[in-house]
């Protein structure tokens, strides 16, 4: 028995009975494009959440190491497989958030996505500073020189006039670190308590649990790109 093509079925190449040519099928790569975009975005978000996060610098507190507008990458795994070390440049969440800070679910999600692509970062809820003293160590600042455990630190990353004010001596509490900005004349850091009534609302000691990761590279702008030291 021979088979016949029904009235509503046409083989490839048959003319359209309406007199119009059938539109050519879309190339396979175009059909796969939306799925590829979604998968790429999901992969980027997973990497951002677990491995590397981008931040931008909104203030001068880390000049000359970091400048306003710099985009830097932060290794979120650094302290899950290793320990904090002196001179590490770290990003950490605000250890003293205002009691009324509540972005809401949608706003928090937007902020989280913005962090992932470097559109928000230190200055919103997070900070970037340099680790100077570790838990249990005693620090002191005299005439601009920093001493830890009685020995003066060499700080080649500093430039410009020093901050000649004296601080300490104090001992870093367990589970926290003492951090400073590289721009000592314009940095509200661990030298100042969070309830300081002056112009500088300090950070105090930073709990290790607040540390997001270690900043390791500047990726924008081109003139500043390079590894952090």
Legacy VTK file of the C-alpha trace (Angstrom):
# vtk DataFile Version 3.0
C-alpha trace
ASCII
DATASET POLYDATA
POINTS 229 float
0.000 0.000 0.000
1.397 3.373 -0.953
1.418 6.243 1.491
0.122 9.657 0.666
0.846 13.066 2.135
-2.268 14.497 3.738
-3.697 17.819 2.802
-2.192 19.444 5.868
1.252 17.899 5.479
3.991 19.077 3.130
7.417 17.711 2.417
10.516 19.894 2.474
10.650 22.013 -0.643
6.893 21.874 -1.311
5.484 25.282 -2.087
3.419 27.013 0.613
-0.261 26.708 -0.505
-0.827 30.279 0.662
1.694 31.489 -1.899
4.229 32.634 0.699
7.620 31.074 1.279
8.024 29.518 4.737
10.572 31.400 6.911
13.906 29.614 7.125
14.606 27.956 10.454
16.814 29.855 12.891
20.426 28.697 13.065
21.022 26.235 15.872
23.379 28.576 17.755
20.638 31.238 17.944
18.210 28.735 19.397
20.784 27.821 22.047
21.815 31.413 22.806
19.245 32.214 25.551
20.091 29.026 27.414
23.821 29.754 27.118
23.329 33.256 28.499
21.374 31.962 31.480
23.941 29.252 32.218
26.794 31.769 31.947
25.033 34.144 34.339
24.353 31.351 36.830
27.985 30.221 36.659
29.178 33.784 37.220
26.938 34.119 40.263
28.179 30.830 41.705
31.795 31.918 41.223
30.985 35.290 42.811
29.284 33.661 45.792
31.944 31.057 46.474
35.292 32.089 45.004
35.915 35.610 43.696
34.023 38.824 44.343
34.465 42.238 42.752
34.432 45.511 44.670
34.943 49.162 43.871
36.753 51.687 46.054
34.667 54.748 47.024
37.077 56.536 49.396
40.686 57.685 49.820
41.384 55.691 52.999
43.712 53.217 51.219
45.671 55.679 49.049
48.265 55.151 47.579
47.553 51.404 47.372
43.951 51.862 46.212
42.348 54.894 44.623
38.760 56.054 44.330
37.098 54.159 41.480
39.486 51.202 41.480
37.870 47.798 40.907
39.499 44.997 42.840
39.038 41.257 43.113
38.637 39.507 46.445
39.425 35.850 47.097
36.585 34.584 49.275
38.305 31.246 49.882
41.575 32.708 51.180
40.752 32.299 54.857
38.831 29.079 54.536
42.045 27.334 53.539
44.546 29.623 55.261
44.986 32.136 58.083
44.944 35.899 58.166
48.436 37.346 57.961
49.909 40.711 58.778
49.796 43.185 55.862
46.948 41.339 54.073
44.511 43.752 52.406
41.085 42.471 53.412
37.446 43.258 52.746
35.072 42.820 55.665
31.484 43.575 56.564
30.723 46.468 58.894
31.463 45.253 62.445
29.165 47.946 63.861
26.139 48.232 61.534
23.481 50.806 62.450
20.538 49.186 64.253
18.084 50.507 61.670
19.956 49.091 58.651
17.459 46.821 56.871
17.499 46.828 53.089
14.648 44.396 52.674
14.768 41.204 50.650
14.670 42.811 47.189
17.168 45.546 48.041
19.568 43.039 49.576
19.357 40.870 46.457
20.088 43.863 44.198
23.038 44.836 46.398
24.340 41.241 46.304
24.200 41.194 42.501
25.835 44.624 42.325
28.733 43.419 44.475
29.231 40.483 42.144
29.944 42.719 39.166
31.753 45.432 41.103
28.965 48.030 41.095
28.809 48.234 44.868
31.221 47.423 47.594
33.252 49.007 50.382
31.400 52.062 51.589
27.924 50.509 51.347
28.163 47.845 54.052
31.743 46.656 53.599
35.209 48.052 54.156
38.722 47.465 52.870
41.750 47.896 55.167
45.134 46.347 55.874
45.733 43.839 58.685
48.352 45.182 61.087
48.042 43.152 64.305
46.637 39.673 64.906
44.712 38.244 67.885
46.691 38.429 71.118
49.330 40.838 69.767
50.079 44.179 71.384
50.253 47.219 69.120
51.257 50.833 69.622
51.662 53.890 67.384
54.238 56.527 68.315
54.953 59.582 66.157
53.595 57.801 63.080
55.559 54.581 63.562
53.640 51.357 64.221
54.991 48.832 66.729
53.684 45.276 67.139
55.022 43.161 69.979
57.518 45.953 70.620
59.060 45.899 67.134
58.595 48.673 64.580
56.930 47.605 61.346
58.421 48.436 57.958
55.593 49.853 55.842
56.892 50.601 52.331
53.342 51.002 50.999
52.893 54.326 52.849
53.416 57.666 51.114
52.998 61.287 52.017
53.151 62.965 55.431
52.657 60.630 58.422
49.953 60.841 61.055
51.962 61.837 64.136
49.271 61.102 66.709
49.976 58.463 69.354
47.736 55.452 70.030
47.904 52.475 72.372
49.477 50.345 73.557
46.599 47.856 73.400
46.265 44.103 72.966
44.104 42.723 70.159
41.220 40.665 71.630
40.836 37.009 70.681
38.873 36.430 67.486
39.579 39.923 66.104
42.207 41.801 64.088
43.561 45.341 64.202
43.329 47.063 60.797
44.536 50.374 59.405
44.030 52.294 56.180
47.182 53.092 54.225
46.152 56.757 54.193
46.590 57.251 57.930
45.568 60.921 57.847
42.176 60.095 56.295
41.112 56.655 57.487
38.583 55.739 60.160
39.925 52.355 61.227
40.764 50.278 64.303
42.589 53.163 65.977
39.205 54.701 66.752
36.358 53.079 68.711
32.979 52.808 66.967
31.391 55.151 69.505
33.982 57.892 68.932
32.192 61.223 69.274
34.614 62.956 66.906
34.467 63.317 63.135
35.837 59.794 62.632
33.333 57.041 63.369
35.861 54.269 63.870
35.700 50.536 63.357
37.340 49.246 66.502
38.675 45.712 66.322
37.286 43.684 63.420
35.904 40.207 64.207
37.512 37.527 62.057
34.019 36.206 61.274
33.282 39.505 59.479
36.133 39.058 56.995
34.802 38.398 53.477
38.138 37.667 51.853
41.557 38.868 50.747
41.896 41.519 48.045
44.514 40.319 45.577
44.277 42.307 42.318
43.155 45.603 40.816
41.395 45.048 37.491
40.251 48.589 36.644
41.196 51.220 35.551
44.024 50.058 33.242
46.579 52.462 34.758
46.122 50.884 38.188
45.867 47.193 37.252
48.156 44.806 39.061
48.597 42.566 42.081
48.126 43.913 45.576
50.968 43.750 48.079
LINES 1 230
229 0 1 2 3 4 5 6 7 8 9 10 11 12 13 14 15 16 17 18 19 20 21 22 23 24 25 26 27 28 29 30 31 32 33 34 35 36 37 38 39 40 41 42 43 44 45 46 47 48 49 50 51 52 53 54 55 56 57 58 59 60 61 62 63 64 65 66 67 68 69 70 71 72 73 74 75 76 77 78 79 80 81 82 83 84 85 86 87 88 89 90 91 92 93 94 95 96 97 98 99 100 101 102 103 104 105 106 107 108 109 110 111 112 113 114 115 116 117 118 119 120 121 122 123 124 125 126 127 128 129 130 131 132 133 134 135 136 137 138 139 140 141 142 143 144 145 146 147 148 149 150 151 152 153 154 155 156 157 158 159 160 161 162 163 164 165 166 167 168 169 170 171 172 173 174 175 176 177 178 179 180 181 182 183 184 185 186 187 188 189 190 191 192 193 194 195 196 197 198 199 200 201 202 203 204 205 206 207 208 209 210 211 212 213 214 215 216 217 218 219 220 221 222 223 224 225 226 227 228
